């Protein structure tokens, strides 16, 4: 019995019989089944032995004595330092130690392309990535391969669903938003201050976070995991000085009908500080319009990653690659990384790759739809591998991509297209890709695709792939991820030349109400500056009337009137799905005058509106602040 030190640990093999042909033929059969039937084994490891140090080197007159390397018929029997141990030679060559010559052709094996293996580079690779594959998994894989192929079935579907957070969920607009979303069968989570009130109003099974946007310590981002969209209906509380009924009947009529005052926290605390706290709590889950840079230029600085070569040396091959930074090699003279090397199929190899060390903290990419690589192609087909486990030898979620020779291009790889691959085979029962737990990245150029298929563009020899950036992206068309209910009139208190007597009470009483509209505008600015895809809805005076009246959408903060809370709830939900509403700020009211009540016939409800017909007429960059920022024209 011989012991071989492999990448997976110590492996024992039967001592080879002096009757060479039958023993080696069976060894070939097993080796071929392990090595040639699955390139996955070759891409991750190879049954490459380290030397058995017992015994002496080959005798002077043995044909195995060479200047540098000795090769056996299969790489898994090859000894790394070129010396063959005495027990192995004795079994391979009857008469070893005598004058007889042991020739390779006696084995009856057709010669294959073999080259020297760099054991030092192999060890260096292991130490860079902090250890070898799990020996138990290696043994499990070999047994599985020898027992035959597993039945084929489609891989598990990647889950890209997200939760919609409703903050201010017990308010007049918020509770209607929750009700509509739940009727649509969408996943809803609510942010509330009072759990008992929320469960009484929204139901005992409501998914909730108890927190207060005015208190940053109550908004732990971990509690917002899974939230991809937000509808914010939080507002400072305004009520009658003389008090209100338990169901806030006076408040529901609007402040036109009572002398108002601020109840509870100030407008600055709620509308500005609270908004800042809420944005910080949800922005990682909601995502940035321009994506999240993992590698490349971001905010004027280059974000690097700890790349290391992971080539077929780990299974006995001789391919070699590297990754280096070119300070001005980008398409516009900016820094770029370069993945380059030489790939060879010698020793049953055929792949090179670069892989990052595990990130100290996993990247949460749950807000995004895929990764985009900016690179200069060479006409070859490559792989991107994303891992969500810190283990060395585990499933990699993989996508292949083609490149155009000599051209800078952006390659988008949707997370939904990733295949769960383990040693080049699709893992059909693998869990869905976890976008919130990305721990490493890998780029690979390989002879092999998946499940036994070959790379159609593979050629041996040198290659070079400049990569200037890798970023997570939100797919087009981008829709709002943060919808905020603000108020019409937020730009009017300081607008020059405005007749305040013709404005709503909130505009006239802005100062008396703690600068309520001023801080609402500051809160809006935080959203616009956050980088999140947003929509800001500015309703005119809110009423308890039913939805269904014809509407007027406007921009520039000029209109007055009324609108139903139910209608605003519907508008907010529709905005989440409309690219026309993205990054827009708009006011809305019904065509019904304030002095006229609006009712509907329960037996003949008005048809549902297509709010896109309103959204598509909205313009970018119009907020009403233009009038505040306009400077006098010199005469």
C-alpha positions as CSV (number, residue, x, y, z in Angstrom):
1,X,0.0,0.0,0.0
2,X,1.3,3.5,-1.0
3,X,0.4,6.8,0.5
4,X,0.1,9.8,-1.7
5,X,-0.1,13.4,-0.3
6,X,-2.8,15.2,-2.4
7,X,-4.5,18.5,-2.2
8,X,-7.3,16.8,-0.3
9,X,-5.1,15.0,2.2
10,X,-3.4,11.6,2.5
11,X,-4.8,9.1,0.0
12,X,-3.9,5.4,0.0
13,X,-3.5,3.3,-3.2
14,X,-2.9,-0.4,-3.7
15,X,0.8,-1.3,-4.2
16,X,1.2,-1.9,-7.9
17,X,1.7,-5.5,-9.0
18,X,4.9,-6.7,-10.7
19,X,2.5,-7.8,-13.5
20,X,2.5,-4.3,-14.9
21,X,-0.1,-4.4,-17.7
22,X,-3.2,-5.5,-15.8
23,X,-2.5,-3.2,-12.8
24,X,-1.7,-0.1,-14.8
25,X,-4.7,-0.7,-17.1
26,X,-7.0,-0.7,-14.2
27,X,-5.3,2.3,-12.8
28,X,-5.9,4.1,-16.1
29,X,-9.5,3.2,-16.0
30,X,-10.0,4.6,-12.6
31,X,-7.9,7.7,-13.3
32,X,-9.6,8.4,-16.5
33,X,-13.0,8.1,-14.8
34,X,-12.0,10.5,-12.2
35,X,-9.9,13.0,-14.2
36,X,-11.3,12.9,-17.7
37,X,-15.0,12.5,-17.1
38,X,-15.1,15.7,-15.0
39,X,-13.1,18.8,-15.7
40,X,-14.4,20.1,-12.4
41,X,-11.9,17.8,-10.6
42,X,-9.2,19.3,-12.8
43,X,-10.2,22.9,-12.3
44,X,-10.1,22.7,-8.5
45,X,-7.6,20.0,-7.6
46,X,-5.7,17.1,-9.1
47,X,-4.7,13.9,-7.5
48,X,-1.1,15.0,-7.7
49,X,1.2,13.2,-5.3
50,X,4.0,14.5,-3.2
51,X,7.1,12.3,-2.9
52,X,7.4,9.3,-0.7
53,X,10.7,9.9,0.9
54,X,11.4,6.3,1.8
55,X,14.2,4.6,-0.2
56,X,16.8,5.7,-2.6
57,X,16.7,7.4,-5.9
58,X,16.6,5.5,-9.2
59,X,19.6,3.3,-10.0
60,X,22.2,4.6,-12.4
61,X,21.2,2.4,-15.3
62,X,17.4,3.0,-15.0
63,X,15.8,4.9,-17.8
64,X,13.8,6.7,-15.2
65,X,16.9,8.6,-14.1
66,X,16.5,12.1,-15.6
67,X,18.0,15.5,-15.0
68,X,14.9,17.1,-13.6
69,X,11.5,15.3,-13.7
70,X,10.2,11.7,-13.9
71,X,6.8,11.0,-15.2
72,X,4.5,8.1,-14.6
73,X,1.6,7.3,-16.9
74,X,-1.0,9.3,-15.0
75,X,-0.3,12.6,-13.1
76,X,-1.9,11.2,-9.9
77,X,1.0,8.8,-9.6
78,X,3.7,11.5,-10.4
79,X,6.1,12.5,-7.7
80,X,6.6,16.2,-7.3
81,X,10.4,16.4,-7.0
82,X,11.1,14.1,-9.9
83,X,12.4,11.3,-7.6
84,X,10.6,8.0,-7.5
85,X,10.6,6.1,-4.2
86,X,12.1,2.7,-3.9
87,X,8.9,0.8,-3.1
88,X,7.1,2.3,-6.1
89,X,10.0,1.5,-8.5
90,X,10.3,-2.0,-7.2
91,X,6.7,-2.6,-8.2
92,X,6.9,-0.7,-11.5
93,X,10.1,-2.3,-12.6
94,X,10.9,-6.0,-11.9
95,X,14.6,-6.2,-11.4
96,X,14.9,-2.8,-9.9
97,X,18.3,-2.4,-8.3
98,X,19.7,-4.9,-10.9
99,X,20.9,-4.1,-14.4
100,X,17.6,-4.3,-16.2
101,X,16.1,-1.3,-17.8
102,X,12.7,-0.1,-16.9
103,X,11.0,1.5,-19.9
104,X,7.8,3.5,-20.0
105,X,6.6,1.8,-23.1
106,X,6.5,-1.5,-21.2
107,X,3.4,-0.1,-19.5
108,X,1.5,-0.2,-22.7
109,X,0.3,3.4,-22.2
110,X,0.1,6.0,-24.9
111,X,2.3,9.0,-24.1
112,X,0.4,12.2,-23.2
113,X,1.6,15.8,-23.1
114,X,3.5,16.2,-19.8
115,X,5.5,19.1,-18.4
116,X,7.2,19.8,-15.1
117,X,5.0,20.8,-12.2
118,X,5.8,23.7,-10.0
119,X,5.3,22.5,-6.4
120,X,6.4,25.8,-5.0
121,X,3.8,27.7,-6.8
122,X,1.2,25.1,-5.7
123,X,2.1,25.7,-2.0
124,X,2.2,29.5,-2.5
125,X,-1.4,29.3,-4.0
126,X,-2.6,27.4,-1.0
127,X,-1.2,29.7,1.6
128,X,-2.5,32.8,-0.3
129,X,-6.0,31.5,-0.1
130,X,-5.6,30.1,3.5
131,X,-5.8,26.4,3.0
132,X,-6.7,23.5,0.7
133,X,-10.0,21.9,-0.1
134,X,-11.8,19.8,2.5
135,X,-10.5,16.2,2.4
136,X,-13.9,14.8,3.2
137,X,-15.5,16.6,0.3
138,X,-12.7,15.3,-2.0
139,X,-13.3,11.7,-1.0
140,X,-17.1,12.2,-1.4
141,X,-16.6,13.6,-4.9
142,X,-14.4,10.6,-6.0
143,X,-16.9,8.1,-4.7
144,X,-19.7,9.9,-6.4
145,X,-17.8,10.0,-9.7
146,X,-17.0,6.3,-9.6
147,X,-20.6,5.5,-8.9
148,X,-21.9,7.1,-12.1
149,X,-23.6,10.4,-13.1
150,X,-26.4,11.8,-11.1
151,X,-29.8,12.4,-12.8
152,X,-30.1,15.7,-14.4
153,X,-32.6,18.3,-13.4
154,X,-32.9,22.1,-13.6
155,X,-30.9,24.1,-11.0
156,X,-32.8,25.9,-8.3
157,X,-34.2,29.3,-9.3
158,X,-32.4,32.3,-7.9
159,X,-34.7,34.3,-5.6
160,X,-34.7,38.0,-6.3
161,X,-37.8,38.9,-4.4
162,X,-37.6,41.8,-1.9
163,X,-39.6,43.3,0.9
164,X,-41.4,46.7,0.7
165,X,-41.0,48.7,3.9
166,X,-43.7,51.1,4.9
167,X,-42.7,53.6,7.5
168,X,-45.5,55.7,9.1
169,X,-47.7,52.6,8.6
170,X,-50.3,53.6,11.2
171,X,-51.0,57.0,9.7
172,X,-53.7,57.9,7.3
173,X,-51.7,57.2,4.1
174,X,-49.4,54.5,5.5
175,X,-52.1,52.1,6.7
176,X,-53.8,52.3,3.3
177,X,-50.5,51.6,1.6
178,X,-50.1,48.5,3.7
179,X,-53.6,47.3,3.0
180,X,-53.2,47.6,-0.8
181,X,-49.8,45.9,-0.8
182,X,-51.0,43.0,1.2
183,X,-54.1,42.6,-1.1
184,X,-51.6,42.4,-4.0
185,X,-49.8,39.6,-2.3
186,X,-46.5,41.5,-1.9
187,X,-44.1,41.1,1.0
188,X,-44.6,44.0,3.4
189,X,-42.8,45.1,6.6
190,X,-43.8,48.1,8.6
191,X,-41.8,50.5,10.8
192,X,-43.8,51.7,13.7
193,X,-43.2,53.2,17.1
194,X,-46.1,51.5,18.9
195,X,-46.3,47.7,18.4
196,X,-49.6,47.3,20.2
197,X,-51.3,50.0,18.1
198,X,-49.8,48.6,14.9
199,X,-51.0,45.0,15.5
200,X,-54.5,46.3,16.5
201,X,-54.7,48.4,13.4
202,X,-52.9,46.2,10.8
203,X,-53.4,42.7,12.2
204,X,-51.6,40.4,14.6
205,X,-49.5,38.8,11.9
206,X,-48.0,41.9,10.5
207,X,-44.3,41.8,9.9
208,X,-43.0,44.8,11.8
209,X,-40.0,46.7,13.1
210,X,-40.5,48.7,16.3
211,X,-38.4,51.8,15.9
212,X,-38.4,55.6,15.8
213,X,-36.8,57.4,12.9
214,X,-36.0,60.3,15.3
215,X,-33.8,57.9,17.3
216,X,-30.9,56.5,15.3
217,X,-30.2,53.8,17.9
218,X,-33.5,52.1,17.2
219,X,-32.8,51.7,13.5
220,X,-30.2,48.9,13.3
221,X,-29.6,48.2,9.6
222,X,-29.6,44.5,10.4
223,X,-33.3,44.7,11.1
224,X,-33.9,46.0,7.6
225,X,-32.3,43.0,5.8
226,X,-34.3,42.0,2.8
227,X,-35.9,45.4,2.3
228,X,-35.5,46.5,-1.3
229,X,-38.1,49.3,-1.5
230,X,-39.5,51.9,0.9
231,X,-42.7,54.0,1.0
232,X,-42.2,56.6,3.6
233,X,-45.4,58.2,5.0
234,X,-43.9,59.5,8.2
235,X,-44.8,63.1,9.0
236,X,-44.7,65.5,11.9
237,X,-48.0,65.5,13.8
238,X,-50.1,68.6,13.5
239,X,-53.3,68.8,15.6
240,X,-55.9,71.2,16.9
241,X,-54.8,73.3,19.8
242,X,-58.2,72.7,21.4
243,X,-57.7,68.9,21.1
244,X,-59.2,66.3,18.9
245,X,-61.5,63.3,19.0
246,X,-60.1,59.8,19.6
247,X,-60.2,59.0,15.9
248,X,-58.7,62.4,15.0
249,X,-61.8,63.6,13.1
250,X,-60.7,67.3,13.1
251,X,-57.2,66.4,11.9
252,X,-58.8,64.4,9.0
253,X,-60.6,67.5,7.8
254,X,-57.3,69.3,7.3
255,X,-55.8,72.2,9.2
256,X,-58.0,74.7,7.3
257,X,-60.7,73.8,9.8
258,X,-58.8,74.3,13.1
259,X,-56.1,76.3,14.8
260,X,-53.1,74.0,14.4
261,X,-50.0,73.3,16.5
262,X,-47.2,70.7,16.5
263,X,-47.9,67.6,18.6
264,X,-44.8,65.7,19.7
265,X,-41.4,65.9,18.1
266,X,-40.5,69.1,16.1
267,X,-40.4,69.3,12.3
268,X,-36.6,69.5,12.3
269,X,-36.4,66.3,14.4
270,X,-38.9,64.3,12.3
271,X,-38.7,65.7,8.8
272,X,-34.9,66.3,8.6
273,X,-33.0,64.4,11.3
274,X,-35.5,61.5,11.0
275,X,-35.2,61.4,7.3
276,X,-31.4,61.2,7.5
277,X,-31.6,58.4,10.0
278,X,-34.1,56.4,7.8
279,X,-32.0,56.8,4.7
280,X,-28.9,55.5,6.5
281,X,-30.8,52.5,7.8
282,X,-32.2,51.4,4.4
283,X,-29.8,52.7,1.7
284,X,-27.7,49.5,1.6
285,X,-30.8,47.4,0.9
286,X,-32.4,49.9,-1.4
287,X,-29.3,50.5,-3.4
288,X,-27.7,53.3,-5.4
289,X,-28.9,54.4,-8.8
290,X,-25.3,54.2,-10.1
291,X,-24.6,50.9,-8.5
292,X,-22.0,49.8,-6.0
293,X,-18.4,49.6,-7.0
294,X,-16.6,46.5,-5.8
295,X,-13.4,47.1,-7.8
296,X,-12.4,50.3,-9.7
297,X,-12.8,54.0,-9.4
298,X,-15.4,55.2,-6.9
299,X,-15.7,58.8,-5.7
300,X,-12.3,59.7,-7.1
301,X,-10.5,56.8,-5.3
302,X,-9.6,53.4,-6.7
303,X,-11.1,50.6,-4.7
304,X,-8.8,47.5,-5.0
305,X,-9.4,43.9,-4.1
306,X,-6.9,41.2,-2.8
307,X,-6.5,39.2,-6.0
308,X,-4.4,36.1,-6.2
309,X,-3.7,33.5,-9.0
310,X,-5.5,30.2,-8.8
311,X,-4.4,28.1,-11.7
312,X,-4.3,24.5,-12.8
313,X,-1.1,24.1,-10.8
314,X,-3.5,23.0,-8.0
315,X,-4.1,19.8,-9.9
316,X,-0.7,19.3,-11.5
317,X,-1.0,21.6,-14.5
318,X,1.5,24.2,-15.7
319,X,-0.8,27.1,-16.7
320,X,0.1,30.4,-15.0
321,X,-1.5,33.7,-14.6
322,X,-1.2,36.9,-12.6
323,X,-3.0,40.1,-11.8
324,X,-1.4,43.5,-11.7
325,X,-2.4,47.2,-11.8
326,X,-1.6,49.4,-14.7
327,X,-1.8,53.0,-13.5
328,X,-2.8,54.5,-16.8
329,X,-4.0,51.5,-18.8
330,X,-7.7,52.3,-18.8
331,X,-9.7,53.4,-21.8
332,X,-9.3,57.1,-20.7
333,X,-5.9,56.8,-19.1
334,X,-7.3,55.8,-15.6
335,X,-6.0,52.9,-13.6
336,X,-7.0,49.4,-14.6
337,X,-6.4,45.9,-13.4
338,X,-4.9,43.3,-15.9
339,X,-5.6,39.6,-15.7
340,X,-3.0,37.9,-17.9
341,X,-1.1,34.6,-18.3
342,X,-0.4,31.6,-20.4
343,X,-2.7,28.6,-20.4
344,X,-1.7,25.1,-21.3
345,X,-3.4,21.7,-21.4
346,X,-0.3,19.9,-20.4
347,X,-0.7,17.4,-17.5
348,X,-4.4,17.4,-18.1
349,X,-4.7,21.1,-17.2
350,X,-6.3,23.9,-19.1
351,X,-7.4,26.8,-16.9
352,X,-6.1,29.9,-15.2
353,X,-7.9,32.2,-12.9
354,X,-7.6,35.0,-10.3
355,X,-9.6,34.9,-7.2
356,X,-10.0,37.3,-4.3
357,X,-9.3,36.4,-0.8
358,X,-12.5,36.2,1.3
359,X,-13.8,39.7,2.1
360,X,-13.4,40.6,5.8
361,X,-17.1,41.6,5.8
362,X,-19.4,40.0,3.2
363,X,-20.8,42.4,0.6
364,X,-24.5,42.9,0.7
365,X,-25.7,43.2,-2.9
366,X,-29.3,42.4,-2.2
367,X,-30.3,45.8,-3.7
368,X,-28.9,45.0,-7.1
369,X,-29.7,42.8,-10.1
370,X,-26.2,41.8,-11.2
371,X,-22.5,42.6,-11.7
372,X,-21.2,44.7,-14.5
373,X,-17.6,44.3,-15.7
374,X,-15.9,47.1,-17.7
375,X,-13.1,45.4,-19.7
376,X,-11.1,45.3,-22.9
377,X,-11.9,42.1,-24.6
378,X,-9.7,39.7,-26.5
379,X,-12.3,37.6,-28.3
380,X,-12.2,34.8,-25.6
381,X,-14.9,33.5,-23.4
382,X,-14.4,33.8,-19.6
383,X,-16.2,33.0,-16.4
384,X,-17.1,35.1,-13.4
385,X,-17.5,33.0,-10.2
386,X,-19.2,34.5,-7.1
387,X,-19.0,32.7,-3.8
388,X,-21.2,33.1,-0.7
389,X,-19.3,30.6,1.5
390,X,-16.0,31.2,3.2
391,X,-15.0,27.6,2.6
392,X,-12.2,27.1,0.0
393,X,-13.9,24.2,-1.9
394,X,-17.5,25.0,-2.3
395,X,-20.3,26.0,-4.7
396,X,-19.5,29.0,-6.9
397,X,-22.3,30.8,-8.6
398,X,-21.0,31.1,-12.1
399,X,-21.7,32.9,-15.4
400,X,-19.8,32.7,-18.7
401,X,-19.4,35.7,-21.0
402,X,-17.9,36.4,-24.4
403,X,-15.6,39.4,-25.2
404,X,-15.0,41.4,-28.4
405,X,-11.4,41.5,-29.4
406,X,-9.7,44.9,-28.9
407,X,-12.7,46.7,-27.7
408,X,-13.6,48.2,-24.3
409,X,-17.0,46.9,-23.4
410,X,-19.4,46.6,-20.4
411,X,-20.5,43.0,-19.7
412,X,-23.6,42.7,-17.5
413,X,-24.2,39.4,-15.7
414,X,-27.6,39.2,-14.0
415,X,-27.7,37.4,-10.7
416,X,-30.7,35.5,-12.1
417,X,-28.4,33.9,-14.8
418,X,-25.9,32.5,-12.3
419,X,-25.5,28.7,-12.2
420,X,-24.6,27.0,-9.0
421,X,-21.4,25.1,-10.0
422,X,-19.3,22.7,-7.9
423,X,-16.2,21.3,-9.7
424,X,-17.7,22.3,-13.1
425,X,-21.0,20.5,-12.6
426,X,-24.3,22.1,-11.9
427,X,-25.5,21.5,-8.4
428,X,-29.2,21.1,-8.9
429,X,-30.2,21.1,-5.2
430,X,-28.0,24.1,-4.3
431,X,-29.7,26.9,-2.3
432,X,-30.5,30.1,-4.3
433,X,-27.8,32.6,-4.7
434,X,-27.6,34.8,-1.5
435,X,-27.0,38.4,-2.8
436,X,-26.6,39.6,0.8
437,X,-23.6,37.5,1.5
438,X,-21.0,37.8,-1.3
439,X,-17.6,36.8,0.1
440,X,-15.3,36.4,-2.9
441,X,-15.0,36.9,-6.7
442,X,-13.1,34.9,-9.3
443,X,-12.3,35.4,-13.0
444,X,-11.4,32.3,-15.0
445,X,-10.2,31.4,-18.5
446,X,-10.7,27.7,-19.0
447,X,-10.8,25.0,-21.6
448,X,-14.0,23.8,-20.0
449,X,-17.6,25.1,-19.6
450,X,-20.1,23.2,-17.4
451,X,-21.3,19.7,-17.2
452,X,-18.7,18.3,-19.7
453,X,-19.0,21.0,-22.3
454,X,-15.9,22.7,-23.7
455,X,-15.2,26.5,-24.1
456,X,-15.8,27.1,-27.8
457,X,-13.3,30.0,-27.9
458,X,-10.5,28.3,-26.0
459,X,-6.9,28.4,-27.4
460,X,-3.7,27.6,-25.6
461,X,-1.1,30.3,-25.2
462,X,-0.9,33.8,-23.8
463,X,-4.0,35.9,-23.0
464,X,-4.6,39.3,-21.4
465,X,-7.8,40.8,-20.1
466,X,-7.8,44.4,-18.7
467,X,-10.6,45.0,-16.2
468,X,-11.1,48.6,-15.1
469,X,-14.1,48.0,-12.8
470,X,-16.6,45.6,-11.3
471,X,-19.8,47.1,-9.9
472,X,-23.2,45.9,-8.8
473,X,-26.0,47.4,-10.9
474,X,-29.7,48.0,-10.9
475,X,-31.2,46.7,-14.2
476,X,-32.9,49.1,-16.7
477,X,-35.4,50.5,-16.7
478,X,-34.6,51.8,-13.2
479,X,-37.7,52.4,-11.0
480,X,-38.0,54.3,-7.7
481,X,-36.8,52.4,-4.7
482,X,-37.7,55.1,-2.1
483,X,-41.1,56.8,-2.5
484,X,-41.7,59.7,-0.1
485,X,-44.9,61.4,0.8
486,X,-44.1,65.1,1.3
487,X,-46.4,68.1,0.9
488,X,-47.3,70.7,-1.7
489,X,-46.1,74.2,-0.6
490,X,-42.6,73.2,0.7
491,X,-40.8,75.8,-1.4
492,X,-43.3,78.6,-1.0
493,X,-42.7,80.2,2.4
494,X,-39.5,81.9,1.2
495,X,-40.6,82.5,-2.4
496,X,-40.2,86.1,-3.4
497,X,-43.4,88.0,-4.5
498,X,-45.8,85.3,-3.3
499,X,-49.2,86.5,-1.9
500,X,-49.3,84.4,1.3
501,X,-53.0,85.4,1.9
502,X,-53.9,83.1,-1.1
503,X,-51.8,80.2,0.2
504,X,-52.9,77.3,2.3
505,X,-52.6,77.6,6.1
506,X,-49.4,75.5,6.3
507,X,-47.6,78.0,4.0
508,X,-48.9,81.1,6.0
509,X,-48.1,79.4,9.4
510,X,-44.8,77.8,8.4
511,X,-42.9,79.7,11.1
512,X,-45.5,79.2,13.8
513,X,-45.5,75.5,13.1
514,X,-41.8,75.2,13.7
515,X,-40.8,75.8,10.0
516,X,-42.7,72.6,9.1
517,X,-42.4,73.1,5.3
518,X,-38.8,74.3,5.5
519,X,-37.7,71.1,7.1
520,X,-39.9,69.0,4.8
521,X,-37.9,70.6,1.9
522,X,-34.6,69.8,3.6
523,X,-35.8,66.2,4.1
524,X,-36.6,66.0,0.3
525,X,-33.1,67.3,-0.5
526,X,-31.6,64.5,1.6
527,X,-33.4,62.0,-0.6
528,X,-32.4,63.7,-3.9
529,X,-28.8,63.8,-2.7
530,X,-28.7,60.2,-1.4
531,X,-28.1,58.5,-4.8
532,X,-31.1,56.2,-4.3
533,X,-33.7,56.0,-7.1
534,X,-36.6,57.9,-5.7
535,X,-40.0,59.5,-6.2
536,X,-41.3,62.4,-4.1
537,X,-45.0,62.8,-4.0
538,X,-46.3,66.2,-2.9
539,X,-50.1,66.0,-2.2
540,X,-52.2,69.0,-1.7
541,X,-54.5,69.0,1.3
542,X,-55.3,65.4,2.3
543,X,-58.9,64.2,2.8
544,X,-60.8,61.1,3.8
545,X,-62.7,61.0,0.6
546,X,-62.6,57.9,-1.6
547,X,-60.2,57.6,-4.5
548,X,-61.4,57.9,-8.1
549,X,-61.7,61.6,-8.9
550,X,-59.8,62.9,-11.9
551,X,-56.4,64.2,-11.1
552,X,-54.0,67.0,-11.9
553,X,-50.3,66.3,-11.7
554,X,-48.0,69.3,-11.7
555,X,-44.4,70.3,-11.0
556,X,-42.8,73.5,-9.7
557,X,-44.8,73.6,-6.5
558,X,-47.6,76.0,-7.6
559,X,-51.0,74.2,-7.3
560,X,-53.5,74.2,-4.4
561,X,-56.4,71.9,-3.8
562,X,-57.3,68.6,-2.1
563,X,-56.7,64.9,-2.7
564,X,-57.8,61.6,-1.1
565,X,-55.4,59.8,1.1
566,X,-56.5,56.6,-0.6
567,X,-55.5,58.1,-4.0
568,X,-52.1,59.0,-2.6
569,X,-51.5,55.5,-1.4
570,X,-52.3,54.1,-4.8
571,X,-50.0,56.7,-6.5
572,X,-47.1,55.7,-4.2
573,X,-47.5,52.0,-5.0
574,X,-47.7,52.7,-8.7
575,X,-44.6,54.9,-8.6
576,X,-42.5,51.9,-7.3
577,X,-43.1,50.2,-10.7
578,X,-42.8,53.1,-13.0
579,X,-39.5,54.3,-14.6
580,X,-41.4,57.5,-15.6
581,X,-41.7,58.4,-11.9
582,X,-38.0,57.7,-11.1
583,X,-36.1,60.7,-9.7
584,X,-39.2,62.9,-10.1
585,X,-40.7,65.4,-7.7
586,X,-44.3,66.3,-8.4
587,X,-47.5,67.7,-6.8
588,X,-50.9,66.2,-7.2
589,X,-54.6,67.2,-6.5
590,X,-58.0,66.2,-7.7
591,X,-60.1,68.3,-10.0
592,X,-62.9,68.5,-7.5
593,X,-62.9,71.9,-5.7
594,X,-62.2,72.0,-2.0
595,X,-65.7,73.3,-1.3
596,X,-67.4,70.3,-3.1
597,X,-67.4,66.8,-1.5
598,X,-66.5,63.8,-3.6
599,X,-68.3,60.5,-3.3
600,X,-68.6,57.3,-5.3
601,X,-71.3,54.8,-5.8
602,X,-70.2,51.5,-4.1
603,X,-72.2,49.6,-6.8
604,X,-70.5,51.5,-9.6
605,X,-66.9,52.2,-8.6
606,X,-64.8,54.3,-11.0
607,X,-62.3,52.4,-13.1
608,X,-58.7,52.0,-11.8
609,X,-56.3,54.6,-13.2
610,X,-53.2,53.9,-15.2
611,X,-50.9,56.3,-13.3
612,X,-48.2,55.9,-15.9
613,X,-50.3,58.2,-18.1
614,X,-49.6,60.9,-15.5
615,X,-46.0,59.9,-14.7
616,X,-44.8,59.9,-18.3
617,X,-45.4,63.7,-18.6
618,X,-43.1,64.5,-15.6
619,X,-39.7,66.2,-16.2
620,X,-36.4,65.8,-14.5
621,X,-35.0,68.4,-12.2
622,X,-38.1,70.4,-11.4
623,X,-38.7,70.9,-7.7
624,X,-39.8,74.5,-7.3
625,X,-36.5,75.4,-5.7
626,X,-35.5,77.0,-9.0
627,X,-37.5,80.1,-8.0
628,X,-35.7,80.3,-4.7
629,X,-32.3,80.0,-6.3
630,X,-32.8,82.4,-9.2
631,X,-30.7,85.5,-8.8
632,X,-31.6,88.9,-10.1
633,X,-30.6,89.7,-13.7
634,X,-28.2,92.5,-13.9
635,X,-29.5,95.6,-15.8
